């Protein structure tokens, strides 16, 4: 690919995989203030983490692990029937200091490069629209990235990640309580979307609700199900997954 510079990491599985096994693309942010330190960490054998691509603040794209190898970016993860998604995904790290460091906006150059790279990978591996994920989607207990400032709605215009189609007045449903049956229905929709609900503990379920809100309803991220969340989830299942 043009305009992509190699800075290779040694942190990957050395056996090449079948390209047909690549069905997901997972977005991350680095969560580190220093871009250079983030690149060093992703290259350091002691860190045991890596990614396939790294997008700098300037928009420069770095290839750290060739696609045909399994990079170590997803960790303990789950989506639909799949566990530990490293072997089935391409991982893209975007330089951003993250929630622990005042969580800045992604730069316009980063988003432009992200779209450019994602379009290439989507076509190359025939990745389905519903299979573009954030780290928090697949590991909600551990991760918040790429976070609520990530441009999911914008990317969805290019069939990169699902989005919903609801009138603006739906926001009036915000903070309106739901019944027990509606709570069950919401969790049913989450499973349909792909979120893993293998644990029933309230803390775990709250982390999944927050992951959902962080991606689809970023105005309020409180881990509480309300009528607006229910309508968004319903619409995603009805329209977004088709």
Residue pairs with C-beta under 8 A, 6 or more apart in sequence:
1 63
1 117
1 120
3 61
3 116
4 53
4 61
4 62
4 63
4 117
5 60
5 61
5 62
5 63
6 62
6 63
6 64
7 39
7 43
7 54
7 62
7 63
7 64
8 43
8 63
8 64
8 65
9 42
9 43
9 50
9 51
9 64
9 65
9 71
10 43
10 45
11 42
11 43
11 44
11 45
11 47
11 48
11 49
11 50
11 65
11 71
11 72
12 50
12 65
12 69
12 70
12 71
12 72
13 69
13 70
13 86
13 87
14 69
15 69
16 68
16 69
17 68
17 69
17 70
17 87
19 67
19 68
19 125
21 87
21 88
22 67
22 88
22 89
22 90
22 125
22 127
23 88
23 89
23 125
23 127
23 128
23 131
24 79
24 85
24 88
24 89
24 90
24 127
24 131
24 132
24 133
25 89
25 90
25 91
25 92
25 118
25 121
25 122
25 127
25 131
25 132
25 133
26 73
26 74
26 85
26 89
26 90
26 91
26 92
26 133
26 134
26 135
26 138
27 92
27 94
27 114
27 132
27 133
27 134
27 135
27 145
27 146
27 150
28 51
28 73
28 91
28 92
28 93
28 94
28 134
28 135
28 145
28 146
29 93
29 94
29 95
29 96
29 98
29 145
29 146
29 147
29 150
30 38
30 93
30 94
30 95
30 96
30 97
30 98
31 96
31 97
31 98
31 99
31 100
31 101
31 145
32 38
32 41
32 95
32 97
32 98
32 101
33 97
33 101
35 56
35 57
35 95
38 54
38 93
38 95
39 54
39 62
39 64
41 47
41 49
42 49
42 50
42 51
42 54
42 64
42 93
43 50
43 64
48 72
49 72
49 73
50 64
50 65
50 71
50 72
50 73
50 91
51 64
51 65
51 71
51 73
51 91
51 92
51 93
52 63
52 64
52 65
52 66
52 67
52 71
52 73
52 90
52 91
52 92
53 61
53 62
53 63
53 64
53 90
53 91
53 92
53 93
53 117
54 61
54 62
54 64
54 92
54 93
54 94
54 95
55 61
55 62
55 92
55 93
55 94
55 95
55 110
55 113
55 114
55 117
56 62
56 95
56 110
57 95
57 107
57 109
57 110
58 107
58 109
59 107
59 109
59 110
59 112
59 113
60 113
61 113
61 116
61 117
64 71
65 71
67 90
67 121
67 124
67 125
70 86
70 87
71 86
71 90
71 91
72 86
73 86
73 89
73 91
73 93
73 135
74 84
74 85
74 86
74 89
74 91
74 135
74 138
74 139
75 84
75 86
75 139
75 142
76 84
76 139
76 142
77 83
77 84
77 85
77 86
77 138
77 139
78 84
78 85
78 138
78 139
78 196
78 198
79 85
79 133
79 137
79 138
79 194
79 195
79 196
80 194
80 196
82 88
85 138
90 121
90 125
92 114
92 117
92 118
94 106
94 110
94 114
94 146
95 110
96 103
96 104
96 106
96 145
96 146
96 147
97 103
97 104
98 144
98 145
98 147
99 144
99 147
103 147
103 149
105 149
106 114
106 149
106 150
106 151
111 151
111 154
114 155
115 155
115 158
115 160
118 132
118 155
118 158
118 160
119 158
119 160
121 127
122 132
122 159
122 160
129 156
129 159
129 160
129 161
129 162
130 161
130 162
130 194
130 240
130 241
132 155
132 160
132 161
133 161
133 194
134 145
134 146
134 147
134 150
134 152
134 211
134 214
134 215
135 143
135 145
135 146
136 143
136 144
136 145
136 146
136 147
136 210
136 211
136 214
136 215
137 194
137 195
137 211
137 215
138 196
140 195
140 204
140 207
140 208
140 210
140 211
141 204
141 207
144 214
147 214
148 214
148 215
148 218
148 221
149 218
150 215
152 161
152 163
152 215
152 216
153 163
155 161
156 162
156 163
162 193
162 236
162 240
162 241
163 216
163 236
163 240
164 216
164 232
164 235
164 236
164 239
164 240
165 235
165 239
166 231
166 232
166 235
170 228
170 231
170 232
171 219
171 228
173 226
173 227
173 228
173 230
173 231
174 219
174 220
174 226
174 227
174 228
175 220
175 226
175 228
176 226
176 227
176 228
177 226
177 227
178 186
178 225
178 226
178 227
178 230
182 225
182 227
182 230
183 225
185 230
185 234
186 225
186 229
186 230
186 233
187 197
187 205
189 230
189 233
189 234
189 236
189 237
190 197
190 208
190 212
190 233
191 197
192 237
192 241
193 212
193 233
193 236
193 237
193 240
193 241
195 208
195 211
195 212
196 208
197 205
197 208
199 205
206 223
207 223
209 223
209 224
209 225
209 229
210 221
210 222
210 223
212 229
212 233
213 220
213 221
213 222
213 223
213 229
214 221
216 232
216 233
216 236
217 228
217 229
217 232
